[in-house]
Amino acid sequence: MPLGYAGRNVTIYSDVLTAEISFLHKGQLIMLEAPDLGRNAREPRADARPDASPKGPITTAAELHFNRDYSPIVSSDGGFPEIFG
């Protein structure tokens, strides 16, 4: 499988008459070649996985619901909103 597809789900098509294996890429069937098993066993794997660590804090669904249900009682300037008089 091409390295650019690491971490993705693709549908593999197999032709039972010719034993060819292919996958769909932008509307075209791309034929896959049989790997060189000897070389494949000795070559180190390329790390093509996307970076698993997030780039900042993650806002979860639980946090969104909490912030909606329990909003601050003071406004951004430190005063109270109109509902408190």
Buried (B, 14 or more C-beta within 10 A) or exposed (E): EEEEEEEEEEEEBEEEEEEBBBBEEEEEEBEBEEEEEEEEEEEEEEEEEEEEEEEEEEEEEEEEEEEEEEEEEEEEEEEEEEEEE
